[in-house]
Amino acid sequence: MTLEQQDKKSLSDVRMAKAREFLKDARANLSEGRHGTAVNRSYYAALSAARSILILEGVNPELIARPRTLSLIAVNWPENRAVRCSNFSDMIE
């Protein structure tokens, strides 16, 4: 699947919105003392944010199933390459 830049941006925005939602849930669970659930929601927030970035980098979204996301990150960002975001925390806050 090949996506146009605008389609990549739209799909990435959906994934980042999901990351924000998971992060909001994580914070609520943490404040209510549900630590295990907070960790779970934090994991999914990070996973959704990573998928968002992979889509912008041109990785086929059909390949970004949960078990493969970490390996796709490793392939797309070797040790000598950093993800360039002006302020990544602003993307999910």
PDB file of N, CA, C and O in Angstrom:
ATOM      1  N   MET A   1       0.842  -1.178   0.000  1.00  0.00           N
ATOM      2  CA  MET A   1       0.000   0.000   0.000  1.00  0.00           C
ATOM      3  C   MET A   1       0.884   1.238   0.000  1.00  0.00           C
ATOM      4  O   MET A   1       1.796   1.369   0.817  1.00  0.00           O
ATOM      5  N   THR A   2       0.602   2.127  -0.916  1.00  0.00           N
ATOM      6  CA  THR A   2       1.317   3.396  -0.978  1.00  0.00           C
ATOM      7  C   THR A   2       0.340   4.516  -0.683  1.00  0.00           C
ATOM      8  O   THR A   2      -0.709   4.628  -1.316  1.00  0.00           O
ATOM      9  N   LEU A   3       0.697   5.338   0.284  1.00  0.00           N
ATOM     10  CA  LEU A   3      -0.168   6.450   0.666  1.00  0.00           C
ATOM     11  C   LEU A   3       0.435   7.769   0.222  1.00  0.00           C
ATOM     12  O   LEU A   3       1.651   7.957   0.249  1.00  0.00           O
ATOM     13  N   GLU A   4      -0.436   8.679  -0.185  1.00  0.00           N
ATOM     14  CA  GLU A   4      -0.005  10.037  -0.475  1.00  0.00           C
ATOM     15  C   GLU A   4       0.327  10.719   0.847  1.00  0.00           C
ATOM     16  O   GLU A   4      -0.116  10.268   1.903  1.00  0.00           O
ATOM     17  N   GLN A   5       1.097  11.795   0.800  1.00  0.00           N
ATOM     18  CA  GLN A   5       1.530  12.484   2.016  1.00  0.00           C
ATOM     19  C   GLN A   5       0.341  12.916   2.883  1.00  0.00           C
ATOM     20  O   GLN A   5       0.382  12.768   4.105  1.00  0.00           O
ATOM     21  N   GLN A   6      -0.703  13.442   2.265  1.00  0.00           N
ATOM     22  CA  GLN A   6      -1.877  13.888   3.035  1.00  0.00           C
ATOM     23  C   GLN A   6      -2.564  12.699   3.721  1.00  0.00           C
ATOM     24  O   GLN A   6      -3.047  12.827   4.846  1.00  0.00           O
ATOM     25  N   ASP A   7      -2.608  11.545   3.045  1.00  0.00           N
ATOM     26  CA  ASP A   7      -3.196  10.350   3.649  1.00  0.00           C
ATOM     27  C   ASP A   7      -2.356   9.864   4.823  1.00  0.00           C
ATOM     28  O   ASP A   7      -2.890   9.435   5.847  1.00  0.00           O
ATOM     29  N   LYS A   8      -1.033   9.935   4.664  1.00  0.00           N
ATOM     30  CA  LYS A   8      -0.137   9.564   5.772  1.00  0.00           C
ATOM     31  C   LYS A   8      -0.397  10.464   6.974  1.00  0.00           C
ATOM     32  O   LYS A   8      -0.499   9.994   8.107  1.00  0.00           O
ATOM     33  N   LYS A   9      -0.504  11.764   6.711  1.00  0.00           N
ATOM     34  CA  LYS A   9      -0.737  12.733   7.784  1.00  0.00           C
ATOM     35  C   LYS A   9      -2.063  12.460   8.485  1.00  0.00           C
ATOM     36  O   LYS A   9      -2.137  12.482   9.714  1.00  0.00           O
ATOM     37  N   SER A  10      -3.108  12.201   7.702  1.00  0.00           N
ATOM     38  CA  SER A  10      -4.428  11.931   8.281  1.00  0.00           C
ATOM     39  C   SER A  10      -4.414  10.675   9.147  1.00  0.00           C
ATOM     40  O   SER A  10      -4.935  10.680  10.262  1.00  0.00           O
ATOM     41  N   LEU A  11      -3.818   9.605   8.634  1.00  0.00           N
ATOM     42  CA  LEU A  11      -3.746   8.358   9.383  1.00  0.00           C
ATOM     43  C   LEU A  11      -2.873   8.525  10.630  1.00  0.00           C
ATOM     44  O   LEU A  11      -3.195   8.006  11.699  1.00  0.00           O
ATOM     45  N   SER A  12      -1.779   9.246  10.480  1.00  0.00           N
ATOM     46  CA  SER A  12      -0.903   9.519  11.616  1.00  0.00           C
ATOM     47  C   SER A  12      -1.635  10.315  12.687  1.00  0.00           C
ATOM     48  O   SER A  12      -1.479  10.047  13.878  1.00  0.00           O
ATOM     49  N   ASP A  13      -2.430  11.288  12.267  1.00  0.00           N
ATOM     50  CA  ASP A  13      -3.202  12.091  13.223  1.00  0.00           C
ATOM     51  C   ASP A  13      -4.188  11.228  14.006  1.00  0.00           C
ATOM     52  O   ASP A  13      -4.390  11.442  15.201  1.00  0.00           O
ATOM     53  N   VAL A  14      -4.800  10.257  13.337  1.00  0.00           N
ATOM     54  CA  VAL A  14      -5.732   9.346  14.010  1.00  0.00           C
ATOM     55  C   VAL A  14      -4.982   8.542  15.068  1.00  0.00           C
ATOM     56  O   VAL A  14      -5.457   8.392  16.194  1.00  0.00           O
ATOM     57  N   ARG A  15      -3.807   8.026  14.702  1.00  0.00           N
ATOM     58  CA  ARG A  15      -3.009   7.249  15.655  1.00  0.00           C
ATOM     59  C   ARG A  15      -2.556   8.113  16.830  1.00  0.00           C
ATOM     60  O   ARG A  15      -2.552   7.651  17.971  1.00  0.00           O
ATOM     61  N   MET A  16      -2.178   9.354  16.563  1.00  0.00           N
ATOM     62  CA  MET A  16      -1.725  10.222  17.644  1.00  0.00           C
ATOM     63  C   MET A  16      -2.889  10.602  18.548  1.00  0.00           C
ATOM     64  O   MET A  16      -2.710  10.733  19.759  1.00  0.00           O
ATOM     65  N   ALA A  17      -4.073  10.781  17.984  1.00  0.00           N
ATOM     66  CA  ALA A  17      -5.255  11.053  18.809  1.00  0.00           C
ATOM     67  C   ALA A  17      -5.527   9.872  19.733  1.00  0.00           C
ATOM     68  O   ALA A  17      -5.907  10.056  20.890  1.00  0.00           O
ATOM     69  N   LYS A  18      -5.334   8.671  19.225  1.00  0.00           N
ATOM     70  CA  LYS A  18      -5.506   7.464  20.041  1.00  0.00           C
ATOM     71  C   LYS A  18      -4.468   7.452  21.161  1.00  0.00           C
ATOM     72  O   LYS A  18      -4.778   7.091  22.297  1.00  0.00           O
ATOM     73  N   ALA A  19      -3.246   7.845  20.843  1.00  0.00           N
ATOM     74  CA  ALA A  19      -2.184   7.905  21.860  1.00  0.00           C
ATOM     75  C   ALA A  19      -2.562   8.882  22.969  1.00  0.00           C
ATOM     76  O   ALA A  19      -2.379   8.595  24.152  1.00  0.00           O
ATOM     77  N   ARG A  20      -3.086  10.026  22.577  1.00  0.00           N
ATOM     78  CA  ARG A  20      -3.516  11.021  23.575  1.00  0.00           C
ATOM     79  C   ARG A  20      -4.629  10.473  24.464  1.00  0.00           C
ATOM     80  O   ARG A  20      -4.636  10.688  25.676  1.00  0.00           O
ATOM     81  N   GLU A  21      -5.561   9.767  23.847  1.00  0.00           N
ATOM     82  CA  GLU A  21      -6.670   9.172  24.601  1.00  0.00           C
ATOM     83  C   GLU A  21      -6.141   8.141  25.611  1.00  0.00           C
ATOM     84  O   GLU A  21      -6.551   8.130  26.771  1.00  0.00           O
ATOM     85  N   PHE A  22      -5.233   7.285  25.155  1.00  0.00           N
ATOM     86  CA  PHE A  22      -4.653   6.283  26.058  1.00  0.00           C
ATOM     87  C   PHE A  22      -3.878   6.958  27.189  1.00  0.00           C
ATOM     88  O   PHE A  22      -3.934   6.506  28.333  1.00  0.00           O
ATOM     89  N   LEU A  23      -3.157   8.031  26.879  1.00  0.00           N
ATOM     90  CA  LEU A  23      -2.390   8.731  27.902  1.00  0.00           C
ATOM     91  C   LEU A  23      -3.322   9.387  28.925  1.00  0.00           C
ATOM     92  O   LEU A  23      -3.043   9.368  30.124  1.00  0.00           O
ATOM     93  N   LYS A  24      -4.403   9.954  28.460  1.00  0.00           N
ATOM     94  CA  LYS A  24      -5.395  10.547  29.374  1.00  0.00           C
ATOM     95  C   LYS A  24      -5.951   9.462  30.304  1.00  0.00           C
ATOM     96  O   LYS A  24      -6.088   9.676  31.509  1.00  0.00           O
ATOM     97  N   ASP A  25      -6.267   8.303  29.732  1.00  0.00           N
ATOM     98  CA  ASP A  25      -6.755   7.184  30.544  1.00  0.00           C
ATOM     99  C   ASP A  25      -5.705   6.743  31.559  1.00  0.00           C
ATOM    100  O   ASP A  25      -6.030   6.442  32.707  1.00  0.00           O
ATOM    101  N   ALA A  26      -4.447   6.708  31.131  1.00  0.00           N
ATOM    102  CA  ALA A  26      -3.359   6.298  32.031  1.00  0.00           C
ATOM    103  C   ALA A  26      -3.258   7.240  33.215  1.00  0.00           C
ATOM    104  O   ALA A  26      -3.110   6.804  34.357  1.00  0.00           O
ATOM    105  N   ARG A  27      -3.338   8.529  32.939  1.00  0.00           N
ATOM    106  CA  ARG A  27      -3.252   9.515  34.031  1.00  0.00           C
ATOM    107  C   ARG A  27      -4.423   9.366  35.009  1.00  0.00           C
ATOM    108  O   ARG A  27      -4.236   9.438  36.223  1.00  0.00           O
ATOM    109  N   ALA A  28      -5.629   9.158  34.471  1.00  0.00           N
ATOM    110  CA  ALA A  28      -6.809   8.985  35.332  1.00  0.00           C
ATOM    111  C   ALA A  28      -6.661   7.733  36.194  1.00  0.00           C
ATOM    112  O   ALA A  28      -6.947   7.762  37.391  1.00  0.00           O
ATOM    113  N   ASN A  29      -6.217   6.642  35.588  1.00  0.00           N
ATOM    114  CA  ASN A  29      -6.030   5.404  36.338  1.00  0.00           C
ATOM    115  C   ASN A  29      -4.956   5.557  37.404  1.00  0.00           C
ATOM    116  O   ASN A  29      -5.101   5.043  38.513  1.00  0.00           O
ATOM    117  N   LEU A  30      -3.897   6.250  37.078  1.00  0.00           N
ATOM    118  CA  LEU A  30      -2.828   6.467  38.050  1.00  0.00           C
ATOM    119  C   LEU A  30      -3.341   7.271  39.243  1.00  0.00           C
ATOM    120  O   LEU A  30      -3.052   6.935  40.392  1.00  0.00           O
ATOM    121  N   SER A  31      -4.094   8.322  38.973  1.00  0.00           N
ATOM    122  CA  SER A  31      -4.598   9.160  40.068  1.00  0.00           C
ATOM    123  C   SER A  31      -5.599   8.408  40.946  1.00  0.00           C
ATOM    124  O   SER A  31      -5.811   8.768  42.103  1.00  0.00           O
ATOM    125  N   GLU A  32      -6.211   7.365  40.391  1.00  0.00           N
ATOM    126  CA  GLU A  32      -7.171   6.561  41.146  1.00  0.00           C
ATOM    127  C   GLU A  32      -6.532   5.322  41.765  1.00  0.00           C
ATOM    128  O   GLU A  32      -7.223   4.476  42.331  1.00  0.00           O
ATOM    129  N   GLY A  33      -5.197   5.220  41.654  1.00  0.00           N
ATOM    130  CA  GLY A  33      -4.477   4.124  42.286  1.00  0.00           C
ATOM    131  C   GLY A  33      -4.498   2.809  41.529  1.00  0.00           C
ATOM    132  O   GLY A  33      -4.085   1.782  42.067  1.00  0.00           O
ATOM    133  N   ARG A  34      -4.966   2.820  40.305  1.00  0.00           N
ATOM    134  CA  ARG A  34      -4.969   1.592  39.491  1.00  0.00           C
ATOM    135  C   ARG A  34      -3.676   1.556  38.667  1.00  0.00           C
ATOM    136  O   ARG A  34      -3.663   1.851  37.472  1.00  0.00           O
ATOM    137  N   HIS A  35      -2.613   1.191  39.342  1.00  0.00           N
ATOM    138  CA  HIS A  35      -1.278   1.272  38.743  1.00  0.00           C
ATOM    139  C   HIS A  35      -1.087   0.326  37.568  1.00  0.00           C
ATOM    140  O   HIS A  35      -0.506   0.710  36.553  1.00  0.00           O
ATOM    141  N   GLY A  36      -1.567  -0.901  37.691  1.00  0.00           N
ATOM    142  CA  GLY A  36      -1.423  -1.854  36.591  1.00  0.00           C
ATOM    143  C   GLY A  36      -2.121  -1.383  35.331  1.00  0.00           C
ATOM    144  O   GLY A  36      -1.582  -1.497  34.230  1.00  0.00           O
ATOM    145  N   THR A  37      -3.322  -0.853  35.500  1.00  0.00           N
ATOM    146  CA  THR A  37      -4.069  -0.342  34.352  1.00  0.00           C
ATOM    147  C   THR A  37      -3.398   0.908  33.786  1.00  0.00           C
ATOM    148  O   THR A  37      -3.394   1.121  32.574  1.00  0.00           O
ATOM    149  N   ALA A  38      -2.836   1.728  34.663  1.00  0.00           N
ATOM    150  CA  ALA A  38      -2.121   2.925  34.205  1.00  0.00           C
ATOM    151  C   ALA A  38      -0.916   2.534  33.347  1.00  0.00           C
ATOM    152  O   ALA A  38      -0.650   3.163  32.324  1.00  0.00           O
ATOM    153  N   VAL A  39      -0.195   1.501  33.764  1.00  0.00           N
ATOM    154  CA  VAL A  39       0.948   1.025  32.978  1.00  0.00           C
ATOM    155  C   VAL A  39       0.471   0.503  31.627  1.00  0.00           C
ATOM    156  O   VAL A  39       1.087   0.784  30.599  1.00  0.00           O
ATOM    157  N   ASN A  40      -0.621  -0.253  31.626  1.00  0.00           N
ATOM    158  CA  ASN A  40      -1.167  -0.790  30.388  1.00  0.00           C
ATOM    159  C   ASN A  40      -1.546   0.325  29.426  1.00  0.00           C
ATOM    160  O   ASN A  40      -1.191   0.269  28.248  1.00  0.00           O
ATOM    161  N   ARG A  41      -2.257   1.332  29.904  1.00  0.00           N
ATOM    162  CA  ARG A  41      -2.671   2.443  29.055  1.00  0.00           C
ATOM    163  C   ARG A  41      -1.461   3.249  28.572  1.00  0.00           C
ATOM    164  O   ARG A  41      -1.459   3.751  27.447  1.00  0.00           O
ATOM    165  N   SER A  42      -0.442   3.373  29.413  1.00  0.00           N
ATOM    166  CA  SER A  42       0.788   4.072  29.015  1.00  0.00           C
ATOM    167  C   SER A  42       1.485   3.326  27.885  1.00  0.00           C
ATOM    168  O   SER A  42       1.972   3.935  26.932  1.00  0.00           O
ATOM    169  N   TYR A  43       1.529   1.999  28.001  1.00  0.00           N
ATOM    170  CA  TYR A  43       2.127   1.167  26.948  1.00  0.00           C
ATOM    171  C   TYR A  43       1.414   1.424  25.620  1.00  0.00           C
ATOM    172  O   TYR A  43       2.060   1.645  24.596  1.00  0.00           O
ATOM    173  N   TYR A  44       0.085   1.395  25.643  1.00  0.00           N
ATOM    174  CA  TYR A  44      -0.655   1.591  24.403  1.00  0.00           C
ATOM    175  C   TYR A  44      -0.542   3.017  23.883  1.00  0.00           C
ATOM    176  O   TYR A  44      -0.611   3.238  22.674  1.00  0.00           O
ATOM    177  N   ALA A  45      -0.370   3.979  24.767  1.00  0.00           N
ATOM    178  CA  ALA A  45      -0.125   5.362  24.329  1.00  0.00           C
ATOM    179  C   ALA A  45       1.188   5.430  23.548  1.00  0.00           C
ATOM    180  O   ALA A  45       1.249   6.021  22.470  1.00  0.00           O
ATOM    181  N   ALA A  46       2.233   4.821  24.102  1.00  0.00           N
ATOM    182  CA  ALA A  46       3.535   4.823  23.434  1.00  0.00           C
ATOM    183  C   ALA A  46       3.471   4.054  22.112  1.00  0.00           C
ATOM    184  O   ALA A  46       4.046   4.485  21.112  1.00  0.00           O
ATOM    185  N   LEU A  47       2.783   2.931  22.109  1.00  0.00           N
ATOM    186  CA  LEU A  47       2.650   2.121  20.900  1.00  0.00           C
ATOM    187  C   LEU A  47       1.923   2.900  19.800  1.00  0.00           C
ATOM    188  O   LEU A  47       2.353   2.891  18.647  1.00  0.00           O
ATOM    189  N   SER A  48       0.839   3.563  20.148  1.00  0.00           N
ATOM    190  CA  SER A  48       0.095   4.342  19.152  1.00  0.00           C
ATOM    191  C   SER A  48       0.918   5.513  18.631  1.00  0.00           C
ATOM    192  O   SER A  48       0.877   5.823  17.441  1.00  0.00           O
ATOM    193  N   ALA A  49       1.667   6.164  19.519  1.00  0.00           N
ATOM    194  CA  ALA A  49       2.531   7.269  19.085  1.00  0.00           C
ATOM    195  C   ALA A  49       3.619   6.754  18.143  1.00  0.00           C
ATOM    196  O   ALA A  49       3.927   7.398  17.140  1.00  0.00           O
ATOM    197  N   ALA A  50       4.198   5.608  18.460  1.00  0.00           N
ATOM    198  CA  ALA A  50       5.226   5.024  17.592  1.00  0.00           C
ATOM    199  C   ALA A  50       4.647   4.687  16.221  1.00  0.00           C
ATOM    200  O   ALA A  50       5.282   4.931  15.195  1.00  0.00           O
ATOM    201  N   ARG A  51       3.452   4.133  16.207  1.00  0.00           N
ATOM    202  CA  ARG A  51       2.802   3.827  14.930  1.00  0.00           C
ATOM    203  C   ARG A  51       2.554   5.096  14.125  1.00  0.00           C
ATOM    204  O   ARG A  51       2.709   5.106  12.904  1.00  0.00           O
ATOM    205  N   SER A  52       2.170   6.160  14.813  1.00  0.00           N
ATOM    206  CA  SER A  52       1.944   7.434  14.147  1.00  0.00           C
ATOM    207  C   SER A  52       3.201   7.903  13.425  1.00  0.00           C
ATOM    208  O   SER A  52       3.146   8.334  12.273  1.00  0.00           O
ATOM    209  N   ILE A  53       4.317   7.814  14.106  1.00  0.00           N
ATOM    210  CA  ILE A  53       5.589   8.248  13.518  1.00  0.00           C
ATOM    211  C   ILE A  53       6.007   7.324  12.376  1.00  0.00           C
ATOM    212  O   ILE A  53       6.493   7.792  11.346  1.00  0.00           O
ATOM    213  N   LEU A  54       5.820   6.010  12.553  1.00  0.00           N
ATOM    214  CA  LEU A  54       6.177   5.068  11.487  1.00  0.00           C
ATOM    215  C   LEU A  54       5.391   5.364  10.212  1.00  0.00           C
ATOM    216  O   LEU A  54       5.939   5.290   9.112  1.00  0.00           O
ATOM    217  N   ILE A  55       4.124   5.693  10.355  1.00  0.00           N
ATOM    218  CA  ILE A  55       3.313   6.012   9.180  1.00  0.00           C
ATOM    219  C   ILE A  55       3.870   7.242   8.463  1.00  0.00           C
ATOM    220  O   ILE A  55       3.963   7.261   7.236  1.00  0.00           O
ATOM    221  N   LEU A  56       4.237   8.265   9.233  1.00  0.00           N
ATOM    222  CA  LEU A  56       4.818   9.466   8.617  1.00  0.00           C
ATOM    223  C   LEU A  56       6.142   9.174   7.929  1.00  0.00           C
ATOM    224  O   LEU A  56       6.507   9.834   6.956  1.00  0.00           O
ATOM    225  N   GLU A  57       6.859   8.175   8.443  1.00  0.00           N
ATOM    226  CA  GLU A  57       8.141   7.796   7.844  1.00  0.00           C
ATOM    227  C   GLU A  57       7.971   6.925   6.606  1.00  0.00           C
ATOM    228  O   GLU A  57       8.953   6.573   5.952  1.00  0.00           O
ATOM    229  N   GLY A  58       6.717   6.575   6.280  1.00  0.00           N
ATOM    230  CA  GLY A  58       6.473   5.813   5.063  1.00  0.00           C
ATOM    231  C   GLY A  58       6.352   4.320   5.236  1.00  0.00           C
ATOM    232  O   GLY A  58       6.303   3.587   4.249  1.00  0.00           O
ATOM    233  N   VAL A  59       6.302   3.848   6.475  1.00  0.00           N
ATOM    234  CA  VAL A  59       6.107   2.419   6.702  1.00  0.00           C
ATOM    235  C   VAL A  59       4.657   2.079   6.376  1.00  0.00           C
ATOM    236  O   VAL A  59       3.741   2.801   6.768  1.00  0.00           O
ATOM    237  N   ASN A  60       4.454   0.990   5.665  1.00  0.00           N
ATOM    238  CA  ASN A  60       3.127   0.550   5.274  1.00  0.00           C
ATOM    239  C   ASN A  60       2.288   0.294   6.525  1.00  0.00           C
ATOM    240  O   ASN A  60       2.663  -0.548   7.341  1.00  0.00           O
ATOM    241  N   PRO A  61       1.164   0.992   6.702  1.00  0.00           N
ATOM    242  CA  PRO A  61       0.359   0.818   7.913  1.00  0.00           C
ATOM    243  C   PRO A  61      -0.173  -0.600   8.093  1.00  0.00           C
ATOM    244  O   PRO A  61      -0.475  -1.012   9.213  1.00  0.00           O
ATOM    245  N   GLU A  62      -0.289  -1.342   7.005  1.00  0.00           N
ATOM    246  CA  GLU A  62      -0.742  -2.730   7.110  1.00  0.00           C
ATOM    247  C   GLU A  62       0.292  -3.609   7.807  1.00  0.00           C
ATOM    248  O   GLU A  62      -0.047  -4.687   8.294  1.00  0.00           O
ATOM    249  N   LEU A  63       1.550  -3.164   7.862  1.00  0.00           N
ATOM    250  CA  LEU A  63       2.610  -3.923   8.512  1.00  0.00           C
ATOM    251  C   LEU A  63       2.750  -3.596   9.995  1.00  0.00           C
ATOM    252  O   LEU A  63       3.512  -4.250  10.706  1.00  0.00           O
ATOM    253  N   ILE A  64       2.021  -2.592  10.460  1.00  0.00           N
ATOM    254  CA  ILE A  64       2.221  -2.106  11.823  1.00  0.00           C
ATOM    255  C   ILE A  64       1.255  -2.788  12.789  1.00  0.00           C
ATOM    256  O   ILE A  64       0.469  -2.124  13.465  1.00  0.00           O
ATOM    257  N   ALA A  65       1.319  -4.081  12.844  1.00  0.00           N
ATOM    258  CA  ALA A  65       0.574  -4.820  13.863  1.00  0.00           C
ATOM    259  C   ALA A  65       1.405  -4.804  15.140  1.00  0.00           C
ATOM    260  O   ALA A  65       2.629  -4.684  15.083  1.00  0.00           O
ATOM    261  N   ARG A  66       0.754  -4.923  16.280  1.00  0.00           N
ATOM    262  CA  ARG A  66       1.436  -4.769  17.567  1.00  0.00           C
ATOM    263  C   ARG A  66       2.734  -5.570  17.682  1.00  0.00           C
ATOM    264  O   ARG A  66       3.751  -5.001  18.077  1.00  0.00           O
ATOM    265  N   PRO A  67       2.745  -6.863  17.355  1.00  0.00           N
ATOM    266  CA  PRO A  67       4.010  -7.596  17.549  1.00  0.00           C
ATOM    267  C   PRO A  67       5.165  -7.078  16.705  1.00  0.00           C
ATOM    268  O   PRO A  67       6.329  -7.283  17.051  1.00  0.00           O
ATOM    269  N   ARG A  68       4.854  -6.416  15.609  1.00  0.00           N
ATOM    270  CA  ARG A  68       5.906  -5.976  14.694  1.00  0.00           C
ATOM    271  C   ARG A  68       6.356  -4.543  14.926  1.00  0.00           C
ATOM    272  O   ARG A  68       7.391  -4.144  14.392  1.00  0.00           O
ATOM    273  N   THR A  69       5.633  -3.766  15.690  1.00  0.00           N
ATOM    274  CA  THR A  69       5.938  -2.344  15.820  1.00  0.00           C
ATOM    275  C   THR A  69       7.346  -2.106  16.328  1.00  0.00           C
ATOM    276  O   THR A  69       8.073  -1.285  15.769  1.00  0.00           O
ATOM    277  N   LEU A  70       7.746  -2.814  17.386  1.00  0.00           N
ATOM    278  CA  LEU A  70       9.088  -2.597  17.934  1.00  0.00           C
ATOM    279  C   LEU A  70      10.174  -2.972  16.934  1.00  0.00           C
ATOM    280  O   LEU A  70      11.183  -2.273  16.836  1.00  0.00           O
ATOM    281  N   SER A  71       9.990  -4.053  16.196  1.00  0.00           N
ATOM    282  CA  SER A  71      11.009  -4.415  15.208  1.00  0.00           C
ATOM    283  C   SER A  71      11.036  -3.404  14.066  1.00  0.00           C
ATOM    284  O   SER A  71      12.102  -3.127  13.517  1.00  0.00           O
ATOM    285  N   LEU A  72       9.882  -2.850  13.702  1.00  0.00           N
ATOM    286  CA  LEU A  72       9.854  -1.820  12.657  1.00  0.00           C
ATOM    287  C   LEU A  72      10.557  -0.556  13.126  1.00  0.00           C
ATOM    288  O   LEU A  72      11.224   0.112  12.336  1.00  0.00           O
ATOM    289  N   ILE A  73      10.416  -0.223  14.396  1.00  0.00           N
ATOM    290  CA  ILE A  73      11.129   0.931  14.940  1.00  0.00           C
ATOM    291  C   ILE A  73      12.629   0.681  14.864  1.00  0.00           C
ATOM    292  O   ILE A  73      13.387   1.562  14.457  1.00  0.00           O
ATOM    293  N   ALA A  74      13.057  -0.509  15.252  1.00  0.00           N
ATOM    294  CA  ALA A  74      14.482  -0.837  15.224  1.00  0.00           C
ATOM    295  C   ALA A  74      15.043  -0.754  13.807  1.00  0.00           C
ATOM    296  O   ALA A  74      16.158  -0.271  13.612  1.00  0.00           O
ATOM    297  N   VAL A  75      14.284  -1.221  12.820  1.00  0.00           N
ATOM    298  CA  VAL A  75      14.735  -1.191  11.432  1.00  0.00           C
ATOM    299  C   VAL A  75      14.783   0.240  10.906  1.00  0.00           C
ATOM    300  O   VAL A  75      15.711   0.609  10.187  1.00  0.00           O
ATOM    301  N   ASN A  76      13.790   1.041  11.263  1.00  0.00           N
ATOM    302  CA  ASN A  76      13.697   2.396  10.724  1.00  0.00           C
ATOM    303  C   ASN A  76      14.545   3.415  11.463  1.00  0.00           C
ATOM    304  O   ASN A  76      14.838   4.485  10.930  1.00  0.00           O
ATOM    305  N   TRP A  77      14.940   3.093  12.682  1.00  0.00           N
ATOM    306  CA  TRP A  77      15.774   4.013  13.455  1.00  0.00           C
ATOM    307  C   TRP A  77      16.972   3.285  14.040  1.00  0.00           C
ATOM    308  O   TRP A  77      16.981   2.949  15.224  1.00  0.00           O
ATOM    309  N   PRO A  78      17.985   3.041  13.216  1.00  0.00           N
ATOM    310  CA  PRO A  78      19.202   2.441  13.766  1.00  0.00           C
ATOM    311  C   PRO A  78      19.834   3.381  14.792  1.00  0.00           C
ATOM    312  O   PRO A  78      19.440   4.542  14.901  1.00  0.00           O
ATOM    313  N   GLU A  79      20.793   2.886  15.526  1.00  0.00           N
ATOM    314  CA  GLU A  79      21.403   3.632  16.623  1.00  0.00           C
ATOM    315  C   GLU A  79      21.854   5.038  16.242  1.00  0.00           C
ATOM    316  O   GLU A  79      21.790   5.953  17.063  1.00  0.00           O
ATOM    317  N   ASN A  80      22.299   5.214  15.027  1.00  0.00           N
ATOM    318  CA  ASN A  80      22.872   6.505  14.636  1.00  0.00           C
ATOM    319  C   ASN A  80      21.839   7.485  14.076  1.00  0.00           C
ATOM    320  O   ASN A  80      22.204   8.527  13.533  1.00  0.00           O
ATOM    321  N   ARG A  81      20.567   7.158  14.206  1.00  0.00           N
ATOM    322  CA  ARG A  81      19.534   8.048  13.657  1.00  0.00           C
ATOM    323  C   ARG A  81      18.505   8.375  14.732  1.00  0.00           C
ATOM    324  O   ARG A  81      17.972   7.474  15.379  1.00  0.00           O
ATOM    325  N   ALA A  82      18.231   9.629  14.919  1.00  0.00           N
ATOM    326  CA  ALA A  82      17.263  10.065  15.923  1.00  0.00           C
ATOM    327  C   ALA A  82      15.964  10.470  15.246  1.00  0.00           C
ATOM    328  O   ALA A  82      15.961  10.926  14.103  1.00  0.00           O
ATOM    329  N   VAL A  83      14.870  10.302  15.958  1.00  0.00           N
ATOM    330  CA  VAL A  83      13.592  10.817  15.478  1.00  0.00           C
ATOM    331  C   VAL A  83      13.621  12.318  15.690  1.00  0.00           C
ATOM    332  O   VAL A  83      13.920  12.788  16.787  1.00  0.00           O
ATOM    333  N   ARG A  84      13.315  13.065  14.655  1.00  0.00           N
ATOM    334  CA  ARG A  84      13.379  14.508  14.759  1.00  0.00           C
ATOM    335  C   ARG A  84      11.982  15.088  14.941  1.00  0.00           C
ATOM    336  O   ARG A  84      11.211  15.192  13.987  1.00  0.00           O
ATOM    337  N   CYS A  85      11.675  15.455  16.142  1.00  0.00           N
ATOM    338  CA  CYS A  85      10.426  16.140  16.463  1.00  0.00           C
ATOM    339  C   CYS A  85      10.797  17.369  17.256  1.00  0.00           C
ATOM    340  O   CYS A  85      11.638  17.308  18.153  1.00  0.00           O
ATOM    341  N   SER A  86      10.174  18.484  16.928  1.00  0.00           N
ATOM    342  CA  SER A  86      10.524  19.709  17.640  1.00  0.00           C
ATOM    343  C   SER A  86      10.282  19.553  19.133  1.00  0.00           C
ATOM    344  O   SER A  86      11.098  19.993  19.942  1.00  0.00           O
ATOM    345  N   ASN A  87       9.197  18.946  19.497  1.00  0.00           N
ATOM    346  CA  ASN A  87       8.915  18.695  20.910  1.00  0.00           C
ATOM    347  C   ASN A  87       7.912  17.550  20.966  1.00  0.00           C
ATOM    348  O   ASN A  87       6.703  17.777  20.924  1.00  0.00           O
ATOM    349  N   PHE A  88       8.407  16.335  21.058  1.00  0.00           N
ATOM    350  CA  PHE A  88       7.559  15.146  20.980  1.00  0.00           C
ATOM    351  C   PHE A  88       6.470  15.172  22.052  1.00  0.00           C
ATOM    352  O   PHE A  88       5.349  14.729  21.804  1.00  0.00           O
ATOM    353  N   SER A  89       6.790  15.686  23.236  1.00  0.00           N
ATOM    354  CA  SER A  89       5.780  15.706  24.296  1.00  0.00           C
ATOM    355  C   SER A  89       4.595  16.563  23.907  1.00  0.00           C
ATOM    356  O   SER A  89       3.476  16.300  24.348  1.00  0.00           O
ATOM    357  N   ASP A  90       4.813  17.590  23.086  1.00  0.00           N
ATOM    358  CA  ASP A  90       3.691  18.410  22.620  1.00  0.00           C
ATOM    359  C   ASP A  90       2.750  17.628  21.713  1.00  0.00           C
ATOM    360  O   ASP A  90       1.570  17.960  21.602  1.00  0.00           O
ATOM    361  N   MET A  91       3.268  16.596  21.068  1.00  0.00           N
ATOM    362  CA  MET A  91       2.441  15.806  20.177  1.00  0.00           C
ATOM    363  C   MET A  91       1.412  14.990  20.952  1.00  0.00           C
ATOM    364  O   MET A  91       0.325  14.722  20.439  1.00  0.00           O
ATOM    365  N   ILE A  92       1.739  14.592  22.176  1.00  0.00           N
ATOM    366  CA  ILE A  92       0.822  13.730  22.904  1.00  0.00           C
ATOM    367  C   ILE A  92       0.168  14.424  24.091  1.00  0.00           C
ATOM    368  O   ILE A  92      -0.707  13.838  24.728  1.00  0.00           O
ATOM    369  N   GLU A  93       0.558  15.631  24.402  1.00  0.00           N
ATOM    370  CA  GLU A  93      -0.066  16.333  25.539  1.00  0.00           C
ATOM    371  C   GLU A  93      -1.267  17.124  25.104  1.00  0.00           C
ATOM    372  O   GLU A  93      -1.910  17.774  25.928  1.00  0.00           O
TER     373      GLU A  93
END
